[in-house]
């Protein structure tokens, strides 16, 4: 490990200036060289700087091996399925150990903090950690650089910036040849790359990376990870209109989810089957799968809102207004729990629109759809939902005898659908197991 990088990191974490750290020990310019690993510095100077920072160099092999083991245990825990309380307790223990001792795990630990904050959904801290480490990138080993790019990719994936995510994952992939990375970790990156390609509608690339990842997971009998790959393959084959192969992959994911008694896999498969049958216009099967997904006890709020709003739309379309109102109330209750989330505005528009429809407040319904929701979808380039809501609004206007206005929105629906076809997508976005569900 380059000691200068660690000194720089610890100084910044303590909000110390170079002047404060170097005073009476070395000049500011020389400290700058030390921190950038551009100076051959004697051990006594390092000791003085470390003493001022309140840390010591750990050269005890037994203690180093103990820290390394604890770090590895914590790194393997950084997935959504693990208990966040235990994860945090381990983090706090390691933070205390590493913040007072310099050892080879120090930089790896700091990089893994990005992943830790992402799993906790504390994206502000994740971004701060990325920014704090940014100046040190040039000093990273190939292994450090691999994790740095991969976890940055995870961050951008959660922020739905899939172009940036893809770039980071590809940079991580370039480091594999020289880095000390095992096959399971590489398979994990291939899975993440498959998700990024899927989100960017690169169907064949998504299929190729999902198959690469699944080869390793099958070898290790990791059926949960295999099921995640089958869901990705189902989505990708569905996009290229190979529906028979898509449904086989969804069914295989369901079998593996039930075999492993993994509720999350079962939920994700039901959600994607709900979308699949929506696209092929088999409404009974779509309703069945959305209902089964919603019946799951611990469905996350975003997925829950999707299932609720789809079932509300089906109920309204089938003139089952009492049932639609039940879903509306459930949607309002769920929405109240997620006011700070990025998807709140999207589902809030849907809930408001149907609330006005069900209360026969036509003027407010028209205002929400025309002045707010459709412009929002156009800005987001969300062509899937533009097709649905432009057609819904056009049908509403047609019933009112406003044929000229209706035609405008039918044209918008048609042009939006054409854009989806041009991009190679279906008429509905996919639900994929997030990169930290592994």
C-alpha positions in Angstrom: 0.0 0.0 0.0 1.2 3.5 -0.8 1.4 5.2 2.6 1.0 8.7 1.2 -2.4 8.0 -0.1 -3.6 6.7 3.3 -2.2 9.8 5.1 -4.0 12.1 2.6 -7.2 10.2 3.1 -7.0 10.3 6.9 -6.1 14.0 6.9 -9.2 14.8 4.8 -11.4 12.6 7.0 -10.3 14.6 10.0 -10.8 17.9 8.2 -7.2 18.9 8.7 -5.4 21.2 6.3 -1.9 20.3 5.0 -0.6 23.2 7.1 -2.0 21.8 10.3 -0.7 18.3 9.6 2.8 19.3 8.4 3.5 22.1 11.0 6.8 21.4 12.8 7.3 18.1 10.9 7.8 18.9 7.2 7.1 21.7 4.7 3.7 21.9 3.1 5.2 21.3 -0.3 7.0 18.2 1.0 3.8 16.8 2.6 2.1 17.3 -0.7 4.7 15.1 -2.4 4.3 12.5 0.4 0.6 12.4 -0.1 0.9 12.0 -3.8 3.5 9.2 -3.4 6.2 11.3 -5.1 8.7 11.4 -2.3 11.0 8.8 -0.6 10.2 9.6 3.0 12.0 8.3 6.1 10.1 6.1 8.6 10.5 8.7 11.4 8.7 11.4 9.4 5.9 8.9 8.6 5.6 8.1 12.3 5.4 11.8 13.3 2.6 12.4 10.7 0.7 9.3 11.8 1.0 10.3 15.5 -0.5 13.6 14.7 -3.4 11.9 12.9 -3.8 9.5 15.8 -3.0 6.3 13.9 -0.2 3.8 13.9 1.3 1.5 11.3 0.3 -2.1 12.0 3.2 -4.5 11.2 1.9 -7.3 13.5 1.1 -10.2 11.1 -1.3 -11.9 13.4 -3.3 -8.7 13.9 -3.2 -8.0 10.2 -4.6 -11.4 9.4 -7.4 -10.9 11.9 -8.3 -7.5 10.4 -8.2 -9.0 6.9 -10.6 -11.8 7.9 -13.0 -9.4 9.4 -12.9 -7.2 6.4 -13.6 -10.1 4.0 -16.6 -11.2 6.2 -18.0 -7.6 5.9 -17.3 -7.3 2.2 -19.3 -10.5 1.6 -22.2 -9.1 3.6 -22.8 -6.0 1.4 -26.0 -7.2 -0.3 -29.6 -6.2 0.3 -30.5 -9.7 1.6 -28.3 -9.3 4.7 -29.4 -7.9 8.0 -28.6 -4.1 7.9 -28.2 -4.0 11.7 -25.5 -6.7 11.7 -23.8 -5.1 8.7 -23.6 -1.7 10.5 -22.3 -3.3 13.7 -19.5 -5.0 11.7 -18.8 -1.7 9.9 -18.4 0.3 13.1 -16.1 -2.4 14.6 -13.9 -2.3 11.4 -14.0 1.5 11.2 -12.5 1.7 14.7 -9.8 -0.8 13.9 -8.8 0.7 10.6 -9.0 4.3 11.5 -6.3 3.8 14.1 -4.1 1.4 12.3 -2.5 1.6 8.8 -2.7 -1.8 7.0 -3.2 -3.1 3.5 -6.9 -3.4 4.0 -7.3 0.4 4.6 -7.9 1.5 1.0 -10.0 -1.6 0.1 -12.2 -0.8 3.1 -12.6 2.8 2.1 -13.6 1.8 -1.4 -16.1 -0.8 -0.1 -17.8 2.0 2.0 -19.3 3.2 -1.3 -21.1 -0.2 -1.7 -22.1 -0.1 2.0 -23.8 3.3 1.7 -25.5 2.2 -1.5 -26.9 -0.9 0.3 -28.2 1.4 3.0 -29.6 3.7 0.3 -27.6 6.6 1.7 -26.7 8.0 -1.7 -25.4 11.3 -0.3 -22.8 9.5 1.8 -22.0 7.2 -1.2 -21.4 10.2 -3.4 -19.3 11.9 -0.7 -17.2 8.8 -0.4 -16.7 8.7 -4.2 -15.6 12.4 -4.2 -13.3 11.9 -1.2 -11.5 9.0 -2.9 -11.4 10.6 -6.4 -8.1 12.3 -5.9 -6.5 9.0 -5.0 -7.5 7.0 -8.1 -4.1 7.4 -9.8 -2.5 5.6 -6.8 -4.9 2.7 -6.8 -3.7 -0.8 -7.6 -5.5 -2.7 -10.3 -7.6 -4.5 -7.7 -8.5 -1.3 -6.0 -9.4 0.3 -9.3 -11.6 -2.7 -10.2 -13.7 -2.2 -7.1 -13.7 1.6 -7.4 -15.1 1.5 -10.9 -17.6 -1.3 -10.1 -19.0 0.5 -7.1 -19.2 3.7 -8.9 -21.2 1.8 -11.6 -23.5 0.6 -8.8 -24.0 4.1 -7.6 -25.0 5.4 -11.1 -27.2 2.4 -11.7 -29.2 3.2 -8.6 -29.4 6.8 -9.7 -30.7 5.5 -13.1 -27.8 7.0 -15.1 -27.2 3.9 -17.1 -24.8 5.4 -19.6 -22.4 6.4 -16.7 -23.0 3.1 -15.0 -22.1 1.2 -18.2 -18.9 3.2 -18.6 -17.8 2.4 -15.0 -18.6 -1.3 -15.4 -16.6 -1.4 -18.6 -13.6 0.2 -16.9 -13.9 -2.3 -14.1 -14.0 -5.1 -16.8 -10.7 -3.8 -18.3 -9.0 -4.2 -14.9 -9.9 -7.9 -14.5 -6.8 -9.2 -16.4 -4.4 -7.5 -14.0 -6.4 -7.5 -10.8 -6.7 -10.2 -8.2 -10.4 -10.9 -8.7 -12.0 -14.3 -8.4 -14.5 -15.9 -10.8 -17.6 -15.3 -8.7 -16.8 -11.6 -8.4 -16.3 -11.4 -12.2 -19.6 -13.2 -12.7 -21.2 -10.5 -10.4 -19.8 -7.8 -12.7 -21.1 -9.6 -15.8 -24.5 -9.7 -14.2 -24.3 -5.9 -13.5 -23.2 -5.4 -17.1 -26.2 -7.4 -18.3 -28.5 -5.1 -16.3 -26.9 -2.0 -17.7 -27.2 -3.3 -21.3 -30.8 -4.3 -20.6 -31.7 -0.8 -19.3 -30.0 0.7 -22.4 -32.0 -1.7 -24.6 -28.9 -3.6 -25.9 -30.7 -6.9 -26.1 -28.0 -9.2 -27.4 -25.3 -7.8 -25.1 -27.6 -8.3 -22.1 -28.2 -11.9 -23.1 -24.5 -12.6 -23.6 -23.4 -11.2 -20.2 -26.3 -12.9 -18.4 -25.3 -16.2 -19.9 -21.6 -15.6 -18.9 -22.7 -14.9 -15.3 -25.0 -17.9 -15.2 -22.2 -20.3 -16.3 -20.3 -19.5 -13.0 -23.5 -19.5 -10.8 -24.6 -22.9 -12.2 -21.2 -24.4 -11.5 -21.4 -23.2 -7.9 -25.1 -24.3 -7.6 -26.0 -20.8 -6.7 -29.7 -21.1 -7.7 -30.7 -17.7 -6.5 -28.2 -16.0 -8.8 -29.2 -18.3 -11.6 -32.8 -17.3 -11.1 -31.8 -13.6 -11.4 -30.0 -14.4 -14.7 -33.1 -16.2 -16.0 -35.2 -13.1 -15.2 -32.8 -11.0 -17.2 -32.9 -13.4 -20.1 -36.7 -13.4 -20.0 -36.7 -9.6 -20.3 -34.1 -9.6 -23.1 -35.8 -12.4 -25.2 -39.1 -10.7 -24.7 -37.7 -7.5 -26.2 -36.6 -9.3 -29.3 -40.0 -10.9 -29.6 -38.8 -14.4 -28.8 -41.7 -14.9 -26.4 -41.5 -18.7 -26.1 -37.9 -18.5 -24.8 -38.8 -15.5 -22.6 -41.6 -17.4 -20.8 -39.3 -20.5 -20.4 -36.8 -18.3 -18.6 -39.4 -16.7 -16.4 -40.8 -20.1 -15.5 -37.3 -21.4 -14.7 -36.7 -18.4 -12.4 -40.0 -19.1 -10.6 -39.0 -22.8 -10.1 -35.6 -21.9 -8.7 -37.2 -19.2 -6.5 -39.6 -21.7 -5.0 -36.9 -24.3 -4.7 -34.8 -21.9 -2.7 -37.9 -20.5 -0.9 -36.6 -17.1 -2.0 -39.5 -14.6 -1.7 -37.7 -11.9 -3.6 -37.1 -14.0 -6.7 -40.8 -15.1 -6.6 -41.9 -11.5 -6.4 -39.7 -10.3 -9.2 -40.8 -13.1 -11.4 -44.5 -12.4 -10.8 -43.9 -8.7 -11.5 -42.1 -9.5 -14.8 -44.8 -12.0 -15.8 -47.4 -9.3 -15.0 -45.6 -7.1 -17.5 -45.1 -9.9 -20.0 -48.8 -10.8 -20.1 -49.7 -7.1 -20.3 -47.6 -6.7 -23.4 -49.1 -9.8 -25.1 -52.6 -8.6 -24.1 -53.4 -11.5 -21.8 -55.1 -9.4 -19.1 -56.3 -12.3 -16.9 -52.7 -13.7 -16.6 -51.3 -10.2 -16.0 -53.9 -9.5 -13.3 -53.1 -12.8 -11.7 -49.4 -12.2 -11.5 -49.6 -8.6 -10.3 -52.0 -9.8 -7.6 -49.6 -12.6 -6.5 -46.8 -10.1 -6.4 -48.9 -7.7 -4.3 -49.9 -10.5 -1.9 -46.2 -10.8 -0.9 -45.7 -9.5 2.6 -42.4 -7.6 2.2 -42.7 -6.2 -1.4 -40.6 -3.0 -1.7 -42.6 0.2 -2.1 -41.7 0.9 -5.7 -42.7 -2.6 -6.8 -45.8 -2.4 -4.6 -46.9 0.9 -6.2 -46.4 -0.6 -9.7 -48.6 -3.6 -8.9 -51.2 -1.4 -7.2 -51.5 1.1 -10.0 -51.6 -1.6 -12.7 -54.4 -3.5 -10.9 -56.2 -0.1 -10.4 -56.0 0.5 -14.1 -57.3 -2.9 -15.0 -60.2 -2.5 -12.5 -61.1 0.9 -13.9 -60.9 -0.4 -17.5 -63.2 -3.3 -16.5 -65.7 -0.9 -14.9 -64.9 -2.4 -11.4 -65.0 0.9 -9.8 -65.3 -0.2 -6.2 -62.2 -2.4 -6.6 -60.4 0.4 -8.3 -61.2 2.7 -5.3 -59.7 0.0 -3.0 -56.5 0.0 -5.0 -56.5 3.8 -5.0 -56.6 4.0 -1.2 -53.9 1.4 -0.9 -51.8 3.4 -3.4 -52.3 6.6 -1.5 -51.2 4.9 1.8 -48.1 3.4 0.1 -47.3 6.7 -1.6 -47.3 8.5 1.7 -44.4 6.4 2.9 -42.0 7.3 0.0 -42.2 11.1 -0.4 -38.5 11.5 -0.6 -38.0 8.8 -3.3 -37.2 9.6 -6.9 -40.2 7.6 -8.2 -42.7 9.5 -5.9 -43.6 12.1 -8.5 -44.4 9.5 -11.2 -46.7 7.5 -9.1 -48.2 10.6 -7.5 -49.4 11.7 -11.0 -51.0 8.3 -11.6 -52.7 8.2 -8.2 -54.0 11.8 -8.6 -55.3 11.1 -12.2 -57.3 8.1 -11.1 -58.6 9.8 -8.0 -60.1 12.5 -10.2 -61.4 9.9 -12.7 -63.1 7.9 -9.9 -64.6 11.0 -8.3 -65.8 12.2 -11.7 -63.8 15.4 -11.4 -63.3 15.7 -15.2 -61.7 19.1 -15.2 -59.0 18.3 -12.7 -58.4 14.9 -14.4 -57.8 16.7 -17.7 -55.6 19.3 -16.1 -53.4 16.7 -14.4 -52.9 14.6 -17.5 -52.6 17.4 -20.1 -50.6 20.0 -18.2 -48.6 17.9 -15.8 -48.3 14.1 -16.4 -47.9 13.9 -20.2 -45.4 16.8 -20.3 -43.5 15.0 -17.4 -43.4 11.7 -19.4 -42.3 13.5 -22.5 -39.4 15.2 -20.6 -38.4 11.8 -19.2 -38.7 10.2 -22.6 -40.8 7.5 -20.9 -42.3 6.3 -24.1 -43.8 3.2 -22.5 -46.1 5.1 -20.3 -46.7 7.8 -22.9 -48.3 5.2 -25.1 -50.7 4.2 -22.3 -51.7 7.6 -21.0 -51.9 9.3 -24.3 -54.3 6.6 -25.5 -56.2 6.8 -22.2 -56.6 10.6 -22.6 -57.4 10.3 -26.3 -60.2 7.8 -25.4 -61.5 10.2 -22.7 -61.6 13.1 -25.1 -63.3 11.0 -27.9 -66.1 10.1 -25.5 -66.6 13.8 -24.9 -66.9 14.4 -28.6 -63.7 16.3 -28.7 -62.4 14.4 -31.8 -59.8 16.9 -33.0 -58.0 17.0 -29.5 -58.4 13.2 -29.3 -56.6 12.8 -32.6 -53.6 14.7 -31.3 -53.1 12.3 -28.4 -53.7 9.2 -30.6 -50.9 10.6 -32.8 -48.7 11.0 -29.7 -49.4 7.4 -28.6 -48.5 6.2 -32.1 -45.3 8.2 -32.3 -44.2 7.1 -28.8 -44.8 3.5 -29.7 -42.7 3.9 -32.9 -39.9 5.2 -30.8 -40.1 2.2 -28.5 -39.9 -0.1 -31.5 -37.0 1.8 -33.0 -35.2 1.4 -29.7 -35.9 -2.3 -29.7 -38.0 -2.2 -26.5 -41.4 -3.5 -25.4 -44.2 -1.4 -24.1 -43.2 -1.8 -20.5 -40.1 -1.3 -18.5 -38.6 -4.2 -16.7 -38.1 -5.0 -13.1 -34.7 -6.5 -12.5 -33.1 -7.6 -9.2 -30.9 -4.7 -8.2 -27.2 -5.0 -8.2 -27.1 -5.2 -4.4 -29.6 -8.0 -4.2 -27.0 -10.6 -4.9 
